[in-house]
Amino acid sequence: MSQPPLKAIQCFCLAARHLSFKQAAMELSVTAAAVSQQVKLLEHWLGFALFRRRARSIALTEAGNAYYHRVVPLMEELVGVSQTIQRVDRARVVGLAVPPGFAALVLGSALPAFRDRFPDIELHLHASSLLHELQASGSDLALRYLTRPDDTLDCTRLVMLDVFPVCSPRYLETFPALAAGRLDGTTLLHDSLHADWQRLMHAHGLPARSVSHLHCDLAMLALQSAEQGLGVALADNLLGRDALASGRLVVPFSASLPARRHLYLVHRHAPEPTPDAERVKQWLIDRWREAQGGGASQGLPAGAS
């Protein structure tokens, strides 16, 4: 005897629950015709009709009603067991969403320390800076630049950021007046994360006549453009750390102000994070606190203050 068509049984159970092929189809993300075809397949396999089909509605036959009440508890148990196994299997996986620039310029150096601390956790990294993608990406945790905590999420601020100008050593040689805070004739590099040139110039009274502008959608692109000698960018004490330490970028003059966005660790309120996601969350919080306490923890920014 052939095996019962399990997909057809699933379609039948949903159609019987809603007494609607259309509603069952919406739940399964298929067409009503596809559900109807699956139910016909099951009826052929069973050898009797499950529904009385009318012009605008369906109703269970007596045999269909009896079959539904016998099979639906078994289907619910099958789904429940499958979901439980899925959760158990996923307990070793932690998804972390991070802004693209942060992933490229900061997080990479922290990964060896993470692997040493959590050899049993499978980390899934997702490069994204959008809050609404947190659930869509399947991430348990996310690092986000926020102006203030988001009430819809659990938010822990990791670090307060400052912004300041940076350029390549060669660019500073080309425009020596930069050392005195004069931006005349230079190119200002803008990015969407730290769109603060006007604030900085106003706060410090910086002369800026005949300046040019180059706009980048990512902070990483603005910093890379500055390294290539295309102009003066705004960096923060995280994203500019490595380039400044290596000498690829320099601070041409002293002028800074608090950033409008600061770095937060966020996750959804419900469902609660898995135990391993909680371990990763606490590890990230502890490492940033250590860095801010006066010592650079392995793989974390010494300049995080």
C-alpha positions in Angstrom: 0.0 0.0 0.0 1.3 3.5 -0.9 2.2 5.9 1.8 -0.4 8.5 2.7 0.2 11.9 1.1 1.3 14.0 4.0 1.2 17.3 2.2 -2.3 16.6 1.2 -3.3 15.8 4.8 -1.8 19.2 5.9 -3.9 21.0 3.3 -7.0 19.1 4.3 -6.5 19.9 8.0 -6.2 23.6 7.3 -9.1 23.6 4.9 -11.3 21.7 7.4 -10.3 24.1 10.2 -11.2 27.2 8.2 -13.9 25.5 6.0 -12.2 27.5 3.2 -9.7 26.5 0.6 -8.8 30.2 0.2 -7.9 30.6 3.9 -5.9 27.4 3.9 -4.0 28.6 0.8 -3.2 32.0 2.5 -1.7 30.2 5.5 0.4 27.9 3.2 1.3 30.8 0.8 -0.1 28.8 -2.2 -3.2 29.2 -4.4 -6.6 28.0 -3.4 -6.6 25.8 -6.5 -3.4 24.1 -5.3 -5.1 23.3 -1.9 -8.2 22.0 -3.7 -6.0 19.7 -5.9 -4.2 18.3 -2.8 -7.5 17.6 -1.1 -8.7 15.8 -4.2 -5.5 13.7 -4.1 -6.2 12.7 -0.5 -9.8 11.9 -1.3 -8.6 9.7 -4.2 -6.2 8.0 -1.8 -8.8 7.4 0.9 -11.5 6.4 -1.5 -14.3 8.8 -0.2 -15.2 12.4 -0.3 -14.0 14.7 2.5 -16.0 17.9 1.5 -19.3 18.8 0.0 -18.4 21.5 -2.5 -20.8 24.4 -3.0 -20.5 27.5 -5.3 -19.1 29.8 -2.6 -18.4 27.4 0.4 -17.3 24.0 1.4 -18.6 21.7 4.2 -17.2 18.5 5.7 -18.9 15.3 4.8 -19.7 12.9 7.7 -16.7 10.8 6.8 -14.6 13.9 6.4 -15.6 15.2 9.8 -14.7 11.9 11.4 -11.4 11.7 9.6 -10.5 15.3 10.5 -11.0 14.7 14.3 -8.9 11.6 14.1 -6.0 13.0 12.1 -5.7 16.6 13.3 -4.3 15.7 16.8 -1.7 13.6 15.1 -0.7 16.5 12.8 -0.5 18.9 15.7 1.8 16.5 17.5 3.9 16.1 14.5 4.3 19.9 14.2 5.0 20.3 17.9 7.7 17.6 17.9 9.3 19.1 14.8 9.3 22.6 16.3 10.8 21.3 19.6 13.6 19.5 17.7 14.2 22.7 15.7 14.6 24.8 18.9 17.0 22.2 20.4 19.1 22.2 17.2 19.0 26.0 17.0 20.1 26.5 20.6 23.7 26.3 19.6 23.2 29.0 16.9 23.3 32.7 17.7 22.6 35.3 15.0 24.2 38.7 15.3 23.3 41.6 12.9 25.9 44.3 12.7 26.3 47.5 10.6 28.4 46.8 7.5 31.2 49.3 8.4 31.4 48.0 11.9 31.6 44.4 10.7 34.5 45.3 8.3 36.5 47.7 10.5 35.9 46.6 14.1 34.2 43.2 14.6 36.7 41.2 12.7 39.4 41.7 15.3 37.0 40.4 18.0 36.2 37.1 16.3 39.3 35.2 17.5 38.5 36.1 21.1 34.9 35.1 20.6 35.8 31.7 19.1 38.2 31.0 22.1 35.4 31.9 24.5 32.5 30.1 22.8 33.8 27.1 20.7 30.4 25.5 21.1 28.4 28.4 19.6 27.8 28.7 15.9 27.8 32.4 15.2 25.8 33.7 12.2 26.8 37.2 11.2 24.4 39.4 9.2 25.6 42.7 7.8 22.6 45.1 8.2 22.0 48.5 9.7 18.2 48.5 9.6 16.2 47.8 12.8 13.2 46.4 10.9 15.5 43.7 9.4 16.3 42.3 12.8 13.5 39.7 12.7 13.7 39.1 8.9 17.4 38.3 9.2 16.7 35.7 11.9 19.2 37.4 14.2 19.0 37.1 18.0 21.1 40.1 18.7 22.1 43.3 16.8 24.6 46.1 17.1 22.9 49.4 16.1 23.7 53.1 16.0 20.8 54.8 17.6 20.1 58.4 18.7 18.2 57.0 21.7 16.9 53.7 23.0 14.1 52.2 20.9 11.1 51.4 23.1 10.1 48.4 20.9 13.5 46.7 21.7 15.6 45.7 24.6 18.5 48.3 24.2 21.9 48.4 26.1 24.2 51.2 25.2 27.7 50.0 24.7 29.7 53.1 24.0 29.2 56.9 23.7 30.9 58.1 20.5 32.6 61.3 19.5 33.2 62.5 15.9 36.3 64.3 14.7 38.0 65.1 11.4 40.4 62.7 9.7 42.4 62.7 6.5 45.4 61.0 5.0 48.9 62.3 5.8 49.4 63.3 2.2 46.2 65.3 2.1 47.4 67.2 5.2 50.6 68.0 3.4 48.6 69.2 0.4 46.5 71.5 2.6 48.8 72.5 5.5 46.2 75.1 6.7 44.1 72.2 7.9 46.5 72.0 10.9 45.0 75.4 12.0 41.5 74.2 11.4 41.0 76.0 8.1 38.9 73.9 5.6 39.3 76.4 2.8 39.6 74.7 -0.6 39.3 71.2 0.8 36.8 68.4 0.0 34.5 67.4 2.8 33.5 63.7 2.8 30.0 63.1 4.1 28.3 59.8 5.2 24.9 58.9 6.4 26.0 57.8 9.9 27.8 60.9 10.9 26.2 63.8 8.9 27.8 66.3 11.3 30.0 68.6 9.3 27.7 71.6 9.8 27.4 71.0 13.5 31.2 70.6 13.8 31.9 73.8 11.8 29.4 75.8 13.7 30.5 74.5 17.1 34.2 75.3 16.5 33.9 78.2 14.1 35.8 76.6 11.3 36.6 78.6 8.2 35.3 76.8 5.1 35.4 78.8 1.9 35.3 77.2 -1.5 34.9 73.7 -0.2 33.8 70.7 -2.3 31.6 67.9 -1.2 31.6 64.1 -1.7 28.7 62.1 -0.3 28.9 58.4 0.7 26.1 56.2 1.9 28.4 54.2 4.3 30.8 55.5 6.9 33.3 52.9 5.7 33.3 54.3 2.2 33.9 57.9 3.5 36.9 56.7 5.6 38.3 54.7 2.7 37.9 57.8 0.5 39.8 59.8 3.1 42.6 57.2 3.1 42.9 57.6 -0.6 43.4 61.3 -0.3 40.1 62.4 -1.6 39.2 64.8 1.3 38.5 65.1 5.0 36.0 62.7 6.6 34.4 62.5 10.0 35.4 59.5 12.0 34.3 58.2 15.4 36.5 56.5 18.1 35.5 53.0 16.9 35.5 53.1 13.1 38.6 55.3 12.8 40.6 53.4 15.4 42.7 51.0 13.2 43.4 53.6 10.4 44.6 56.1 13.0 46.7 53.6 14.8 48.4 52.5 11.6 49.0 56.0 10.3 46.8 55.6 7.3 44.7 58.5 8.7 45.6 61.4 10.9 43.6 64.0 12.9 44.5 67.2 11.1 43.3 69.5 13.9 41.6 69.2 17.3 37.8 69.6 17.0 35.3 67.0 18.2 31.7 66.8 19.5 29.4 64.0 20.7 28.0 62.0 17.9 24.3 62.1 17.3 24.2 58.2 17.2 25.8 55.9 19.7 26.3 52.2 19.7 23.7 49.9 21.2 23.2 46.2 21.6 19.6 45.4 20.9 17.2 42.4 20.7 13.5 41.8 20.7 11.6 41.7 23.9 9.8 38.5 22.8 10.5 35.8 22.3 13.3 35.9 25.0 16.8 35.3 23.7 18.1 31.7 23.9 20.5 30.9 26.8 23.4 31.0 24.3 22.3 34.3 22.9 22.2 35.7 26.5 25.8 34.4 26.9 26.9 36.3 23.8 25.0 39.4 24.9 26.7 39.5 28.3 30.1 38.8 26.7 29.7 41.8 24.5 28.6 44.0 27.3 31.4 42.9 29.6 34.1 43.4 27.0 33.0 46.9 26.3 32.8 47.7 30.0 36.4 46.4 30.3 37.5 48.6 27.4 35.9 51.7 28.9 37.3 50.9 32.3 40.8 51.7 31.2 42.2 48.6 29.4 41.8 47.3 25.9 40.3 43.9 26.0 41.4 41.5 23.3 39.7 42.2 20.1 37.8 45.3 21.3 38.4 49.0 20.7 40.9 50.6 23.0 39.3 53.9 22.2 35.8 53.0 23.3 35.1 55.6 25.9 
